[in-house]
Amino acid sequence: MVTKPDTIGARIRYWRMRRGGMTQAVLAGLAGVTQSYVSQVESGRKTIDRRSTLVALAAALQVTVADLLGQGTESGDPARESAAECVPAIWSALIEIEDGERRPSTYTPERLTAETARADQLRNSCNYSAMARMLPDLLLEAAAVGGTALAQVAYLASTCLRHLGYRHLALNAARVSVSAAEDVEDRAWIGASRFVYAQSLPIESARLAANSADRSLAELQGDASDVRVRQMLGQLHLMAALASTVDARPDVARDHLAEAAREAASLGDPADGGGFNGCCFGPTNVGLWKMSIAAEQGEYGKIIELSRTIRPQVLKASNRQLSYWLDIGRALADGGRRDSEALAAFIRAEQAAPIPFAINPLARDAVVTLAQRAQRRAIPDDLRLLAGRIGINLAV
């Protein structure tokens, strides 16, 4: 049998029972899904692939999506626990900066630049635990300088916190980044900070994220002669496309995606694999976002079709390769007929970015689902090893 960890399905059942013993049928009716679907999710035989479904289930249960994902409450993963020890200090630094407090700088300009570059390298390799250890001091040192330096470090902090599941703190860091960029009117960093702000909003706030991206696009369009700004305009279009898809506005999403593709075709992939602020904007990244949007729409065949035209290895950010293989794995796992291929894709995703894969609730649930379906047969050794690496105990 499979000894299940605290899965999304288990949390849904927990909150359903807390709501006066709400039946699966009632929950299904409120969320707009079938009772069979709720049953399969709760038992671990099926995963939730769409953000919009998570939003609907959370609303029906009167909880947040973060409650269903267990974000900010999980334990057992060494990398996440190591990072969690630093979160109070990061939070304290953000409060100090937002309150306008500024300590004297102890870094030389050269050291601040070097430390920021090191943190950025850790972001590209998805080493969020090591990144978190740097952030309390680095935030305060960047605040002493202000401007673009603070905008960049706060952006890095927001990215790190969001991937670790601390979305509320990621939003605080994003606001610090926006304010710093606006103080010095750095248009490219205004675009970057507005992008990370939209990313940090709760999944339930998809309409707000799309509207925020729209406002930034209108404001920055006049600066499109700057290639850095154009890259961020493209990223904002991608953000608006995904958010509009979650918000059930496919026509709006399609328009934003078309604009992003047009911009990417004119710019090409970044020569260094990263581009401005390591956002990787170009045709390859647009293809990866198309895969994620197809996943949100439940178009699993389209994901496989798109994957054949994309080479994520041309981009240096590990999370882009993670996204590629995770979307493929989830598409292959749909229906249960290609589980061996799905497992191979999940292994590639975990190899590309071990830490974010291990702490990603959807990735963990996908591994549990494969194991649940394998119960009638012997659980493959590769699946058992993958589960062990991300802290899931499969006991026979």
VEXDRENMAR-537535 format. One record per residue (C-alpha): x, y, z; residue in three letters. Coordinates in steps of 0.02 Angstrom, whole numbers, plus 50000, padded with zeros to 5 digits. Layout:
BEGIN
XYZala ...
***
This chain:
BEGIN
500005000050000met 500495018349984val 500765027950144thr 500085044650088lys 500875060950141pro 499835076450171asp 499195077749993thr 498035090449913ile 496675077149910gly 496905073650095ala 496765092250134arg 495175093650029ile 494405079350128arg 494985087250293tyr 494155103950254trp 492605095350184arg 492395086250350met 492695102650444arg 491255110350348arg 489945100350442gly 490335084250352gly 489965091450180met 489705077250058thr 490755074849903gln 489205077849799ala 488865094649880val 490695100049861leu 490665094549679ala 489095104649646gly 489795120349727leu 491455118849634ala 490725114149466gly 491555097149453val 490895079349466thr 490735069049624gln 491815055649542ser 493185068549514tyr 493155073949697val 493215055749751ser 494725051949640gln 495655067549699val 495345063749882glu 495915045749861ser 497495050949768gly 496995042449604arg 496905059049512lys 497845075449525thr 497205093249507ile 498035100649353asp 497115117249338arg 497315132449447arg 495505137149412ser 494935120549488thr 495955123949644leu 495145141149656val 493395133649637ala 493685120049768leu 494475132349891ala 493005144349871ala 491755130249898ala 492675124950056leu 492885143150114gln 494775141650126val 496235148450024thr 497145139449884val 498685140249996ala 497715130250126asp 497395116449998leu 499205116649939leu 499875116550116gly 501015131050073gln 501935138250223gly 501485123150330thr 502395108250254glu 503845100150344ser 504985085650313gly 505945092450164asp 507715097050221pro 507945110650090ala 506315119150133arg 506615117750320glu 508345125450299ser 507585139950204ala 506155141750328ala 507395145550466glu 507875161350371cys 506105167350334val 505835176950498pro 507425186950466ala 506905190350286ile 505195196050347trp 506005207450476ser 507135215150343ala 505635218450229leu 504665226750372ile 506155237750411glu 506335242950229ile 504475246150207glu 504485256950364asp 505835267850287gly 507235262650404glu 508975262550325arg 510555255850406arg 512275262050355pro 513015251250217ser 514425239450266thr 514705232850089tyr 515775241049957thr 514855243949792pro 515895229949717glu 515405217749854arg 513555222149839leu 513635219049651thr 514545202549676ala 513345196449813glu 511835201149707thr 512565191749559ala 512855176649671arg 511055177049731ala 510485178249551asp 511525162849506gln 510685153449648leu 508995158749578arg 509465151749407asn 509965135249485ser 508385135349596cys 509445133849754asn 508185143149860tyr 508835137150028ser 510565144649996ala 509755160049923met 508655162450077ala 510185162550189arg 510905177250092met 509335187850085leu 509175195850258pro 510865204550250asp 510785207450062leu 509085216050074leu 509695228050208leu 511295231850114glu 510345235149953ala 509125246250048ala 510585256950105ala 510935260549921val 509145260449858gly 508615262349678gly 508995248649553thr 510055239049678ala 508585237249796leu 507365233849654ala 508435219049597gln 508745211549769val 506905213449819ala 506435205049654tyr 507575190449699leu 506815189649872ala 505055189349801ser 505495175249681thr 506325164949819cys 504895167249942leu 503565163049813arg 504405146849764his 504575142049947leu 502695144549971gly 502745161150066tyr 501705170549940arg 501135183950062his 502955188650098leu 503365187449913ala 502045200749885leu 502865211950015asn 504545209949930ala 503765213549760ala 503045229849826arg 504765234849890val 505475231149717ser 504125241449630val 504385256249746ser 506275255949724ala 506175255149534ala 504905269149528glu 505965280149641asp 507335280749509val 506155279149359glu 507105264049291asp 505845258449160arg 506555241049133ala 506565237449319trp 504835244849338ile 504285231749211gly 505215217849302ala 504555222749473ser 502765224249409arg 502955206849332phe 503525199049496val 502125208249586tyr 500825200249472ala 501645183249497gln 501575185249686ser 499705188449695leu 498655173949761pro 497995161849630ile 496245167649679glu 496725185249618ser 496955180449436ala 495875194849374arg 496875207149479leu 498515199849412ala 497925201649233ala 497325219449262asn 498955224049346ser 499925217349197ala 498785226949078asp 499115243449169arg 500985240549164ser 500925236348979leu 500015252748941ala 501225262749048glu 502825255448977leu 502375253848794gln 503115270948756gly 504835264648811asp 504865249548695ala 506405256248604ser 507385249248752asp 507665230648721val 507605227148908arg 505895235248919val 505305225248768arg 505805209148853gln 504805213949006met 503315219048899leu 503375201548828gly 503435193849002gln 501965204549058leu 500955198548908his 501345180548959leu 500825184049138met 499205192049079ala 498865177248963ala 499025164349101leu 498045174649227ala 496655177549100ser 496585158849065thr 496375155149251val 495035168849254asp 494075159849114ala 494385173348984arg 495175163248842pro 494955176848710asp 495925189448815val 497245176348849ala 497395172448664arg 497705190848621asp 499065192648753his 499895176648697leu 499895182548516ala 500715198948568glu 502035189648668ala 502395178148520ala 502555192948402arg 503765201848518glu 504775185848544ala 504915182648357ala 505675199848332ser 506895198248478leu 507395179948467gly 508025169748615asp 509275179048726pro 511055175748668ala 511635171948846asp 510135160848884gly 509465173149011gly 509185190448942gly 508725205249051phe 508565199949234asn 508675181649183gly 506855181449128cys 507315171448971cys 506065180448860phe 506045174248681gly 505205161048572pro 505745146648684thr 505015154348842asn 503415158848750val 503275140548701gly 503485135148881leu 502115147048938trp 501005140448798lys 501245123048872met 500745129349045ser 499215138048974ile 498735122148880ala 498885112749047ala 497715125349127glu 496475122248986gln 496625103449001gly 497315101848824glu 498535087748860tyr 498775082748678gly 499265100648638lys 500595100248775ile 501415085048695ile 501295093048523glu 502085109348583leu 503465100148677ser 504125092948514arg 504555110548452thr 505395117048610ile 507195115048670arg 507185121748850pro 509045118348871gln 509445134248773val 508865144048927leu 509985144649080lys 508605145449213ala 508335128049285ser 506525131649324asn 506165133149138arg 506735115249111gln 505755110049265leu 504185117949192ser 504445109049026tyr 504635091549099trp 503315093849234leu 501995099249108asp 502445084448996ile 502355072449143gly 500665078649199arg 500005077549021ala 500635059749000leu 499925054749169ala 498175060149121asp 497095044749102gly 498395032749171gly 498855024449006arg 500615031648990arg 501215031549170asp 502935024449129ser 503245038949010glu 502555051149138ala 503745044349269leu 505215046849150ala 504685065049125ala 504505067949313phe 506245060949340ile 506925073249211arg 505995087349299ala 506725082549468glu 508475081449394gln 508305098749317ala 507795107249480ala 507785095549632pro 507285108149766ile 505765116149681pro 505165099149620phe 505265092049796ala 504245106249872ile 503005108549729asn 501315102049794pro 500705097749619leu 502295088149578ala 502195078449741arg 500375074249711asp 500785068249535ala 502075056149606val 500825049849736val 499515047349599thr 500725036749497leu 501065026349651ala 499215024349689gln 498905017949514arg 500385006149526ala 499724997749684gln 498974983449587arg 500674980149511arg 502414981449583ala 502894999649610ile 504335003049488pro 506035005549568asp 506245022249477asp 504615028449554leu 505115022449727arg 506805031249712leu 506025047549649leu 504745047349790ala 506135044549917gly 507145059149852arg 505685071049877ile 505205064350047gly 503725053250002ile 503705036350089asn 503015022149984leu 502805006950093ala 502334989850026val 
***
